[in-house]
Amino acid sequence: QRSAAASIASDVLGWSYFACWATSMYPQMVKNWQRQSVVGMSFDYQVANLVGFTAYSIYTCALVWDKNVKRAYSHRFSDNLVTVQDACFALNATVTTTVILSQCVVYERGSQRVSRVAAVVSVTTVVLTVVYACLVVAFPATLSWLGWLYWLSVVKLGVTCTKYVPQARLNHLRRSTVGWSIGNVLLDFSGGILSTAQLMLDGATLGWSGVIGDPIKFALGFVSVFFDIIFMIQHYVLFTDRSDDDRSRVLLAASPRRKRSDGVFPVDADDEAADLDEGLPDEGRRMLV
């Protein structure tokens, strides 16, 4: 039995990390709304987030509020370190990610889309999860819901370890972080530090078996901090140009152009600048008359 001070400290860390992580997605939503564009934000990252946070929501809610699951978990790992803050964060993240993905449908997105790899992996993961649940129903003597929940934790763990890569790669390819909210990164970084601190405190005062039984929480904190450092280096050191030229370029490409009587599109200064920005020769982009 740990001291009252340790319990209070754990609660403070828990609700502090929850506040950081729960609000970390709102800067991205606001930025998308302000720009009326999602250019620069990786769709693969958001799709992976939706799959991962949905799995994490089911996992944490079951371990916090389902008595049968909690009993089975305690028999296997003895210490259940999943908290109410974990469940609330997961539910909030699922909702906010859904809103951000809806922005991808409504706002200007240029040529960006969900990659084939991300789509195949996400659909395959969902199908395997549903099949596993059906097998648990069909063979309750052999398979258990606790095993299925642990599968969901593995799904979230896999998503956490890979989801940041598409966004970091997109920033590198564009040589810019415009469209990707640094506020999101700073809050995510703070939440990762606080979440890991709470887990370490709980492990030291309640038992380390709970840490072993909940590797996903440690991975969430550690991996998010690691990639957030990369994003901060990209934003503050490598790609410091804050000009939002992607937005104007996308609108220019989407706007109708008037055709002359001889069937040739007129060339103006904006078109020439866009051609040069894209690194294409002028001869390949216009017709001379």
Rosetta silent file (secondary structure, phi, psi, omega in degrees, C-alpha in Angstrom):
SEQUENCE: QRSAAASIASDVLGWSYFACWATSMYPQMVKNWQRQSVVGMSFDYQVANLVGFTAYSIYTCALVWDKNVKRAYSHRFSDNLVTVQDACFALNATVTTTVILSQCVVYERGSQRVSRVAAVVSVTTVVLTVVYACLVVAFPATLSWLGWLYWLSVVKLGVTCTKYVPQARLNHLRRSTVGWSIGNVLLDFSGGILSTAQLMLDGATLGWSGVIGDPIKFALGFVSVFFDIIFMIQHYVLFTDRSDDDRSRVLLAASPRRKRSDGVFPVDADDEAADLDEGLPDEGRRMLV
SCORE:     score description
SCORE:     0.000 S_00000001
   1 L     0.000  121.626 -177.283    0.000    0.000    0.000 S_00000001
   2 L   -85.615  167.521 -176.080    1.591    3.278   -1.104 S_00000001
   3 L   -74.019  163.304  178.363    1.462    6.554    0.764 S_00000001
   4 H   -65.211  -34.528  179.493   -1.187    9.219    0.323 S_00000001
   5 H   -63.912  -40.599  178.616    1.460   11.599   -1.062 S_00000001
   6 H   -66.077  -38.352  178.296    2.379    9.129   -3.803 S_00000001
   7 H   -64.661  -43.282  179.177   -1.291    8.700   -4.700 S_00000001
   8 H   -64.457  -43.090  179.850   -1.817   12.454   -4.922 S_00000001
   9 H   -62.390  -39.757  178.645    1.333   12.876   -7.020 S_00000001
  10 H   -64.371  -42.062  178.601    0.167   10.134   -9.379 S_00000001
  11 H   -63.741  -41.428  179.737   -3.238   11.785   -9.770 S_00000001
  12 H   -63.773  -45.260  177.731   -1.648   15.166  -10.479 S_00000001
  13 H   -63.110  -40.836 -178.039    0.661   13.658  -13.102 S_00000001
  14 H   -63.628  -49.349 -179.301   -2.214   11.681  -14.591 S_00000001
  15 H   -72.775  -25.442  176.639   -4.607   14.586  -15.023 S_00000001
  16 H   -70.004  -45.877  178.337   -1.747   16.845  -16.181 S_00000001
  17 H   -66.762  -35.691  177.345   -0.733   14.456  -18.967 S_00000001
  18 H   -61.080  -43.552  179.759   -4.402   13.975  -19.809 S_00000001
  19 H   -61.831  -41.443  179.900   -4.833   17.748  -20.164 S_00000001
  20 H   -67.521  -50.407 -176.698   -1.802   17.986  -22.458 S_00000001
  21 H   -70.894  -36.227 -178.473   -2.657   15.007  -24.641 S_00000001
  22 H   -65.921  -32.686 -179.051   -6.406   15.703  -24.680 S_00000001
  23 H   -95.565   -5.294 -173.592   -5.837   19.234  -25.981 S_00000001
  24 L   -65.206  -24.643 -177.229   -2.876   18.397  -28.233 S_00000001
  25 L   -88.422  -14.961 -177.934   -5.068   17.752  -31.279 S_00000001
  26 H   -68.725  -37.075  175.174   -7.053   20.967  -31.070 S_00000001
  27 H   -57.264  -36.859  178.571   -4.257   23.212  -32.419 S_00000001
  28 H   -67.324  -40.816  177.843   -4.220   21.072  -35.582 S_00000001
  29 H   -63.064  -42.202  179.839   -7.990   21.365  -35.970 S_00000001
  30 H   -65.937  -42.359  178.915   -7.811   25.132  -35.505 S_00000001
  31 H   -61.702  -43.437  178.129   -4.940   25.466  -37.985 S_00000001
  32 H   -60.489  -40.860 -179.940   -6.862   23.452  -40.586 S_00000001
  33 H   -67.776  -41.616 -179.823   -9.897   25.682  -40.056 S_00000001
  34 H   -64.010  -40.758 -178.663   -7.875   28.893  -40.270 S_00000001
  35 H   -84.331  -16.502 -171.655   -6.181   27.820  -43.496 S_00000001
  36 L    53.358   37.719 -175.724   -9.266   26.045  -44.868 S_00000001
  37 E  -156.898  148.428  175.143   -6.694   23.513  -45.980 S_00000001
  38 L  -117.223   14.502  177.019   -5.088   20.293  -44.769 S_00000001
  39 L   -63.733  128.883 -177.978   -2.093   20.511  -47.103 S_00000001
  40 L   102.347  -12.300  176.904    1.031   19.626  -45.112 S_00000001
  41 L  -103.526  126.742 -176.891   -0.742   17.296  -42.670 S_00000001
  42 L   -70.944  123.117  176.688   -0.172   13.593  -43.300 S_00000001
  43 H   -70.391  -34.711  178.859   -3.401   11.676  -43.938 S_00000001
  44 H   -60.740  -39.217  178.308   -1.633    8.390  -43.171 S_00000001
  45 H   -61.363  -43.251 -178.059   -0.800    9.711  -39.710 S_00000001
  46 H   -70.819  -38.665  177.565   -4.437   10.565  -39.011 S_00000001
  47 H   -64.217  -43.691  177.009   -5.793    7.235  -40.308 S_00000001
  48 H   -61.495  -38.766  177.402   -3.286    5.367  -38.132 S_00000001
  49 H   -59.891  -44.110 -178.196   -4.359    7.537  -35.205 S_00000001
  50 H   -63.180  -44.957  178.093   -8.015    6.598  -35.682 S_00000001
  51 H   -62.833  -47.094 -176.582   -7.263    2.864  -35.764 S_00000001
  52 H   -66.458  -44.466 -177.467   -4.888    3.080  -32.814 S_00000001
  53 H   -73.499  -29.721  173.960   -7.021    5.265  -30.569 S_00000001
  54 H   -63.675  -45.395  177.528  -10.160    3.225  -31.263 S_00000001
  55 H   -63.000  -42.353 -178.856   -8.297    0.106  -30.162 S_00000001
  56 H   -67.722  -33.352  178.293   -6.854    1.926  -27.156 S_00000001
  57 H   -63.928  -47.021  179.197  -10.289    3.229  -26.145 S_00000001
  58 H   -62.327  -44.190 -178.940  -11.763   -0.264  -26.023 S_00000001
  59 H   -60.968  -51.280 -176.447   -8.708   -1.579  -24.174 S_00000001
  60 H   -70.389  -40.233  179.868   -8.597    1.118  -21.496 S_00000001
  61 H   -62.106  -40.540  179.189  -12.365    1.324  -20.960 S_00000001
  62 H   -64.743  -41.942 -177.837  -12.548   -2.424  -20.401 S_00000001
  63 H   -76.150  -15.519  178.501   -9.662   -2.392  -17.913 S_00000001
  64 H   -95.675  -38.727 -169.858  -11.122    0.556  -16.019 S_00000001
  65 H  -118.421  -11.535  179.607  -14.843   -0.237  -15.919 S_00000001
  66 L   -94.679  113.823 -174.965  -15.401   -3.953  -16.731 S_00000001
  67 H   -65.057  -39.198 -179.618  -15.218   -5.957  -13.491 S_00000001
  68 H   -65.045  -42.581  178.792  -14.760   -9.336  -15.197 S_00000001
  69 H   -65.647  -42.052  179.743  -11.891   -8.062  -17.320 S_00000001
  70 H   -62.659  -38.366  179.389  -10.270   -6.384  -14.313 S_00000001
  71 H   -66.589  -45.167  179.581  -10.513   -9.624  -12.342 S_00000001
  72 H   -64.887  -38.066  179.525   -8.965  -11.697  -15.148 S_00000001
  73 H   -65.341  -42.353 -178.672   -6.236   -9.089  -15.639 S_00000001
  74 H   -65.736  -31.850  177.299   -5.345   -9.043  -11.936 S_00000001
  75 H   -66.577  -33.439 -176.588   -4.989  -12.853  -11.947 S_00000001
  76 H   -87.971  -42.374 -173.232   -2.443  -12.641  -14.776 S_00000001
  77 H  -115.435   -9.168  179.686   -0.504   -9.449  -13.980 S_00000001
  78 L    67.825  -46.991 -176.808   -1.606   -8.670  -10.375 S_00000001
  79 L  -110.586  120.387  177.485   -1.204   -4.886  -10.796 S_00000001
  80 L  -101.366  107.821 -177.021   -3.561   -2.941  -13.079 S_00000001
  81 L   -99.623    6.947  175.879   -2.001    0.467  -13.788 S_00000001
  82 L   -73.791  127.980 -173.095   -4.549    1.548  -16.414 S_00000001
  83 L  -112.358  169.319  175.573   -6.248    4.663  -15.024 S_00000001
  84 H   -60.070  -36.497  178.670   -9.409    6.661  -15.658 S_00000001
  85 H   -60.581  -38.928  178.395   -7.200    9.327  -17.242 S_00000001
  86 H   -60.380  -45.407 -178.682   -5.994    6.770  -19.800 S_00000001
  87 H   -66.136  -44.243  179.935   -9.567    5.900  -20.785 S_00000001
  88 H   -63.445  -41.235  178.016  -10.703    9.532  -20.965 S_00000001
  89 H   -61.894  -45.364 -177.799   -7.696   10.468  -23.081 S_00000001
  90 H   -62.587  -43.379  179.258   -8.288    7.585  -25.500 S_00000001
  91 H   -64.593  -44.166  179.112  -11.975    8.443  -25.968 S_00000001
  92 H   -62.495  -41.627 -179.058  -11.213   12.130  -26.495 S_00000001
  93 H   -65.413  -36.928  178.313   -8.456   11.306  -28.986 S_00000001
  94 H   -63.546  -43.405 -179.514  -10.768    9.046  -30.989 S_00000001
  95 H   -66.205  -48.121 -176.961  -13.368   11.806  -31.302 S_00000001
  96 H   -66.591  -35.852  176.842  -10.898   14.557  -32.202 S_00000001
  97 H   -64.812  -38.123  176.463   -9.131   12.368  -34.772 S_00000001
  98 H   -61.573  -41.017  178.329  -12.499   11.675  -36.405 S_00000001
  99 H   -63.799  -44.366 -179.806  -13.121   15.423  -36.633 S_00000001
 100 H   -62.921  -39.992  177.681   -9.680   16.019  -38.189 S_00000001
 101 H   -65.938  -33.336  175.677  -10.271   13.296  -40.772 S_00000001
 102 H   -66.381  -31.123  175.378  -13.596   14.920  -41.651 S_00000001
 103 H   -65.000  -31.387  178.137  -11.631   18.122  -42.308 S_00000001
 104 H   -64.358  -25.691  179.070   -9.588   16.184  -44.853 S_00000001
 105 H   -83.698  -37.016 -173.304  -12.796   15.631  -46.797 S_00000001
 106 H   -85.727  -42.550 -171.915  -14.117   19.197  -46.537 S_00000001
 107 L   -88.626  167.360  178.472  -11.000   21.385  -46.810 S_00000001
 108 E   -61.474  129.675 -178.022   -8.528   21.862  -49.628 S_00000001
 109 L  -125.830   -0.152  178.901   -6.137   18.913  -49.728 S_00000001
 110 L    61.245 -134.132  179.829   -4.282   19.378  -53.019 S_00000001
 111 L   -95.772    4.752 -177.916   -2.894   16.090  -54.310 S_00000001
 112 L   -72.563  144.935  177.550   -2.613   14.531  -50.849 S_00000001
 113 L  -158.682  169.862  175.569   -4.448   11.315  -50.111 S_00000001
 114 L   -70.885  130.146 -179.014   -4.204    8.213  -47.939 S_00000001
 115 L   -69.856  158.109  179.330   -1.457    5.989  -49.306 S_00000001
 116 H   -62.879  -38.599 -179.766   -2.211    2.493  -50.501 S_00000001
 117 H   -62.314  -46.673 -179.297    0.070    1.001  -47.847 S_00000001
 118 H   -63.669  -40.003 -179.630   -1.708    2.827  -45.027 S_00000001
 119 H   -65.089  -45.071 -178.730   -5.135    1.861  -46.376 S_00000001
 120 H   -65.576  -44.794 -179.770   -4.232   -1.824  -46.736 S_00000001
 121 H   -63.374  -42.586 -178.304   -2.601   -2.031  -43.306 S_00000001
 122 H   -65.964  -46.803  179.985   -5.515   -0.265  -41.609 S_00000001
 123 H   -64.389  -42.100  179.153   -8.210   -2.381  -43.261 S_00000001
 124 H   -61.848  -41.178  179.107   -6.272   -5.592  -42.590 S_00000001
 125 H   -62.892  -44.142  179.417   -5.876   -4.662  -38.921 S_00000001
 126 H   -63.837  -44.051 -179.036   -9.599   -3.974  -38.526 S_00000001
 127 H   -63.109  -45.029  179.000  -10.539   -7.234  -40.272 S_00000001
 128 H   -62.274  -37.857  178.722   -8.159   -9.288  -38.118 S_00000001
 129 H   -65.135  -42.596  178.325   -9.531   -7.650  -34.974 S_00000001
 130 H   -66.429  -41.704  178.830  -13.124   -8.461  -35.938 S_00000001
 131 H   -62.370  -42.987  178.293  -12.180  -12.046  -36.847 S_00000001
 132 H   -59.391  -44.149  179.738  -10.405  -12.463  -33.503 S_00000001
 133 H   -62.669  -40.432  178.234  -13.530  -11.228  -31.657 S_00000001
 134 H   -64.052  -37.601  178.650  -15.706  -13.691  -33.593 S_00000001
 135 H   -67.510  -35.641  177.058  -13.343  -16.530  -32.666 S_00000001
 136 H   -63.707  -40.502  178.208  -13.575  -15.555  -28.986 S_00000001
 137 H   -66.239  -39.740 -176.601  -17.364  -15.787  -29.224 S_00000001
 138 H   -75.918  -32.526 -176.257  -17.173  -19.122  -31.049 S_00000001
 139 L  -129.019   67.049 -176.568  -14.517  -20.720  -28.806 S_00000001
 140 L   -66.174  -23.219 -179.634  -14.862  -19.202  -25.302 S_00000001
 141 L   -75.726  -24.189 -177.640  -13.192  -22.215  -23.676 S_00000001
 142 L  -100.607  -41.773 -177.560  -10.020  -21.705  -25.698 S_00000001
 143 L  -111.095  154.557 -177.659   -9.883  -17.963  -26.286 S_00000001
 144 L  -129.255  158.105  176.201  -10.640  -15.127  -23.882 S_00000001
 145 H   -67.739  -27.901  176.637  -11.695  -11.518  -24.106 S_00000001
 146 H   -63.983  -40.273  176.224   -8.596  -10.604  -22.116 S_00000001
 147 H   -63.328  -39.105  177.911   -6.482  -12.044  -24.907 S_00000001
 148 H   -65.161  -40.984  177.627   -8.479  -10.033  -27.432 S_00000001
 149 H   -64.491  -37.185  177.956   -7.948   -6.868  -25.389 S_00000001
 150 H   -66.894  -33.159  173.838   -4.245   -7.588  -25.246 S_00000001
 151 H   -61.060  -41.466  177.774   -4.337   -7.888  -29.052 S_00000001
 152 H   -61.998  -36.517  177.746   -5.845   -4.381  -29.133 S_00000001
 153 H   -67.049  -34.165  176.977   -2.946   -3.155  -27.001 S_00000001
 154 H   -67.354  -39.697  176.561   -0.546   -4.709  -29.516 S_00000001
 155 H   -59.200  -48.928 -179.815   -2.382   -2.898  -32.316 S_00000001
 156 H   -63.550  -38.121  178.890   -2.028    0.415  -30.502 S_00000001
 157 H   -62.439  -44.421  178.141    1.612   -0.335  -29.742 S_00000001
 158 H   -63.316  -42.119  178.587    2.310   -0.987  -33.427 S_00000001
 159 H   -63.087  -44.776 -178.149    0.474    2.171  -34.449 S_00000001
 160 H   -60.233  -39.020 -176.275    2.330    4.258  -31.868 S_00000001
 161 H   -75.751  -15.409 -174.350    5.724    3.035  -33.071 S_00000001
 162 H  -123.069  -18.456 -168.662    5.012    3.789  -36.747 S_00000001
 163 L   -66.618  -27.886 -177.350    2.359    6.516  -37.068 S_00000001
 164 H   -76.375  -20.085 -175.076    4.745    9.478  -36.797 S_00000001
 165 H   -59.445  -46.408  179.744    6.926    8.320  -39.700 S_00000001
 166 H   -58.750  -38.904 -179.597    4.593    9.519  -42.516 S_00000001
 167 H   -70.072  -42.013  178.211    4.394   13.032  -41.044 S_00000001
 168 H   -63.287  -39.191  178.523    8.151   13.276  -40.484 S_00000001
 169 H   -67.498  -41.161  179.051    8.719   12.039  -44.047 S_00000001
 170 H   -62.676  -42.971  176.531    6.182   14.500  -45.475 S_00000001
 171 H   -59.031  -41.347 -179.696    7.906   17.388  -43.682 S_00000001
 172 H   -66.034  -44.267 -178.488   11.239   16.227  -45.116 S_00000001
 173 H   -66.634  -37.220 -179.838    9.934   15.902  -48.671 S_00000001
 174 H   -83.066  -12.710 -174.282    8.257   19.331  -48.573 S_00000001
 175 L    54.588   38.896 -176.185   11.227   20.894  -46.735 S_00000001
 176 L  -162.995  151.502  172.934    8.597   22.588  -44.591 S_00000001
 177 L  -111.020   10.638  178.536    6.416   22.094  -41.535 S_00000001
 178 L   -62.291  130.042 -177.027    3.720   24.499  -42.754 S_00000001
 179 L   100.575  -17.101  178.109    0.331   22.851  -42.244 S_00000001
 180 L  -109.317  118.472 -171.069    1.575   20.741  -39.319 S_00000001
 181 L   -73.408  122.758  175.740    0.825   22.392  -35.983 S_00000001
 182 H   -71.807  -25.511  174.829    3.804   22.902  -33.685 S_00000001
 183 H   -60.892  -39.466  174.820    1.310   23.428  -30.847 S_00000001
 184 H   -57.334  -45.232 -176.792    0.261   19.829  -31.328 S_00000001
 185 H   -65.723  -45.423 -176.852    3.894   18.756  -31.035 S_00000001
 186 H   -65.359  -41.388  177.807    4.645   20.766  -27.875 S_00000001
 187 H   -68.748  -38.933  178.598    1.549   19.509  -26.049 S_00000001
 188 H   -64.087  -40.233  178.112    2.201   15.946  -27.190 S_00000001
 189 H   -62.858  -45.964  179.266    5.791   16.210  -25.929 S_00000001
 190 H   -62.947  -42.888  178.775    4.645   17.498  -22.527 S_00000001
 191 H   -62.864  -38.029  179.153    2.018   14.766  -22.264 S_00000001
 192 H   -64.580  -41.925  178.021    4.578   12.088  -23.085 S_00000001
 193 H   -63.468  -45.864 -177.156    6.929   13.258  -20.345 S_00000001
 194 H   -69.223  -38.435  179.034    4.133   13.424  -17.748 S_00000001
 195 H   -64.028  -44.667  178.575    2.623   10.058  -18.750 S_00000001
 196 H   -64.421  -38.376  178.447    5.968    8.292  -18.460 S_00000001
 197 H   -63.534  -41.165  178.252    6.601    9.977  -15.100 S_00000001
 198 H   -63.850  -43.105 -179.279    3.247    8.754  -13.777 S_00000001
 199 H   -63.073  -42.341  179.106    3.928    5.209  -14.977 S_00000001
 200 H   -64.828  -40.594  177.801    7.360    5.159  -13.342 S_00000001
 201 H   -63.744  -45.004  179.583    5.903    6.505  -10.088 S_00000001
 202 H   -64.668  -39.271  178.581    3.113    3.919  -10.106 S_00000001
 203 H   -64.217  -39.279 -178.400    5.584    1.144  -10.902 S_00000001
 204 H   -72.253  -28.548 -174.793    7.856    2.178   -8.044 S_00000001
 205 H  -104.710  -19.945 -178.864    5.025    2.444   -5.511 S_00000001
 206 H  -114.065  -21.620 -178.686    2.577   -0.246   -6.662 S_00000001
 207 L   127.800  138.374 -175.228    4.765   -2.843   -8.375 S_00000001
 208 L   -79.250   -9.183  177.436    6.563   -3.172  -11.707 S_00000001
 209 H   -64.110  -28.601  177.327    4.369   -6.033  -12.900 S_00000001
 210 H   -67.847  -32.859  176.238    1.819   -3.410  -13.878 S_00000001
 211 H   -67.571  -40.836  177.952    4.371   -1.789  -16.178 S_00000001
 212 H   -64.735  -37.708 -179.207    5.043   -5.162  -17.809 S_00000001
 213 H   -76.803  -13.887 -178.861    1.312   -5.719  -18.222 S_00000001
 214 L  -130.729   60.939 -178.326    0.800   -2.289  -19.784 S_00000001
 215 H   -65.456  -22.044 -176.793    3.727   -1.756  -22.196 S_00000001
 216 H   -62.897  -37.462 -178.424    1.518    0.369  -24.410 S_00000001
 217 H   -67.751  -40.360  177.104    1.474    3.281  -21.954 S_00000001
 218 H   -63.852  -42.550  179.946    5.257    3.322  -21.735 S_00000001
 219 H   -64.107  -40.524  178.381    5.509    3.162  -25.543 S_00000001
 220 H   -56.190  -46.759 -178.323    2.994    5.995  -25.912 S_00000001
 221 H   -70.722  -48.640 -174.793    5.117    8.264  -23.747 S_00000001
 222 H   -66.984  -48.721 -176.331    8.566    7.239  -24.969 S_00000001
 223 H   -67.781  -39.671  179.260    7.847    7.112  -28.712 S_00000001
 224 H   -62.745  -41.300  178.589    5.846   10.343  -28.711 S_00000001
 225 H   -63.908  -42.640 -179.020    8.691   12.173  -26.963 S_00000001
 226 H   -59.608  -50.674 -177.747   11.239   10.743  -29.421 S_00000001
 227 H   -73.237  -31.927  177.615    9.353   11.827  -32.543 S_00000001
 228 H   -63.155  -34.815  175.265    8.301   15.155  -31.038 S_00000001
 229 H   -62.960  -41.485  177.052   11.987   15.986  -30.652 S_00000001
 230 H   -61.394  -44.844 -179.990   12.416   15.199  -34.366 S_00000001
 231 H   -63.553  -38.795  179.149    9.458   17.437  -35.242 S_00000001
 232 H   -66.833  -37.471  175.702   10.840   20.286  -33.131 S_00000001
 233 H   -64.442  -43.028  177.746   14.214   19.986  -34.867 S_00000001
 234 H   -60.790  -43.966 -173.757   12.463   20.057  -38.233 S_00000001
 235 H   -75.009  -44.195 -172.089   10.360   23.079  -37.280 S_00000001
 236 H   -95.903  -17.389 -175.411   12.883   25.217  -35.392 S_00000001
 237 H  -118.108  -53.094 -170.980   16.194   24.190  -37.025 S_00000001
 238 H   -83.245  -46.691 -173.722   15.874   22.543  -40.428 S_00000001
 239 L  -121.382   83.920 -173.259   12.785   24.048  -42.071 S_00000001
 240 L   -94.621   -3.338  178.050   12.340   27.572  -40.734 S_00000001
 241 L   -72.763  118.949 -177.569   10.511   29.059  -43.725 S_00000001
 242 L  -100.001    6.515 -178.427    6.964   29.759  -42.502 S_00000001
 243 L   -68.281  129.983 -175.765    5.551   31.008  -45.833 S_00000001
 244 L   -91.559   59.816 -176.630    2.351   29.157  -46.638 S_00000001
 245 H   -73.596  -20.683  178.311    2.985   28.974  -50.393 S_00000001
 246 H   -61.568  -38.214 -178.315    1.380   25.534  -50.694 S_00000001
 247 H   -62.417  -49.405 -178.205   -2.021   27.089  -50.004 S_00000001
 248 H   -67.296  -34.076 -179.481   -1.736   29.709  -52.770 S_00000001
 249 H   -67.696  -41.786  178.631   -0.272   27.184  -55.173 S_00000001
 250 H   -63.276  -43.129  179.548   -3.113   24.740  -54.616 S_00000001
 251 H   -65.056  -37.311  178.849   -5.721   27.462  -55.135 S_00000001
 252 H   -64.139  -42.896 -179.488   -3.983   28.645  -58.303 S_00000001
 253 H   -66.864  -29.975 -176.442   -3.960   25.129  -59.728 S_00000001
 254 H   -86.095  -17.014 -175.553   -7.630   24.681  -58.866 S_00000001
 255 L   -77.610  144.472  179.324   -8.820   28.029  -60.275 S_00000001
 256 L   -69.005  146.095  178.904  -10.291   28.145  -63.817 S_00000001
 257 L  -118.099  136.558 -177.668   -8.147   29.747  -66.499 S_00000001
 258 L   -78.432  142.964 -178.346   -9.530   31.664  -69.443 S_00000001
 259 L  -105.529  138.353  177.785   -8.657   30.454  -72.908 S_00000001
 260 L   -74.865  169.413 -177.196   -7.824   32.786  -75.791 S_00000001
 261 L   -63.426  -24.018  179.667   -9.577   32.618  -79.080 S_00000001
 262 L   -89.824    7.495  174.654   -6.692   30.619  -80.588 S_00000001
 263 L    85.979    6.447 -177.983   -7.048   27.913  -77.951 S_00000001
 264 L  -103.828  135.489  176.691   -3.906   28.789  -76.020 S_00000001
 265 L   -74.949  132.140  176.921   -3.944   29.495  -72.275 S_00000001
 266 L   -68.800  150.030  179.223   -2.345   32.849  -71.462 S_00000001
 267 L  -107.171  128.995  176.520    0.728   32.811  -69.238 S_00000001
 268 L  -120.871  179.577 -174.678    1.015   35.247  -66.378 S_00000001
 269 H   -64.151  -36.131 -179.622    3.613   35.948  -63.705 S_00000001
 270 H   -64.303  -40.838  179.078    1.935   33.741  -61.127 S_00000001
 271 H   -62.673  -42.743 -178.888    1.991   30.777  -63.507 S_00000001
 272 H   -64.133  -40.342  179.032    5.672   31.296  -64.221 S_00000001
 273 H   -64.565  -40.355  179.340    6.468   31.506  -60.511 S_00000001
 274 H   -64.591  -39.963  179.310    4.548   28.314  -59.823 S_00000001
 275 H   -62.653  -44.294 -179.211    6.411   26.541  -62.641 S_00000001
 276 H   -66.593  -39.085  178.708    9.763   27.662  -61.321 S_00000001
 277 H   -60.395  -38.166 -177.826    8.839   26.690  -57.754 S_00000001
 278 L   -81.263   -2.984  175.695    7.982   23.187  -58.888 S_00000001
 279 L    75.935   21.973 -178.741   11.306   22.892  -60.661 S_00000001
 280 L  -102.450  145.786  177.915    9.811   22.300  -64.110 S_00000001
 281 L   -68.212  145.243 -178.685   11.145   23.880  -67.323 S_00000001
 282 H   -60.712  -35.212 -176.063    8.989   26.658  -68.744 S_00000001
 283 H   -63.327  -28.658 -179.004    8.915   24.999  -72.165 S_00000001
 284 H   -85.113   -5.859 -173.267    7.162   21.999  -70.717 S_00000001
 285 L  -111.790  -14.011 -176.773    4.574   24.106  -68.928 S_00000001
 286 L  -148.287  165.410  178.274    3.298   26.574  -71.551 S_00000001
 287 L  -109.338  132.369 -179.825    2.851   27.140  -75.234 S_00000001
 288 L   -94.770  136.555  179.754    4.579   30.066  -76.897 S_00000001
 289 L  -124.690    0.000    0.000    2.744   31.968  -79.611 S_00000001
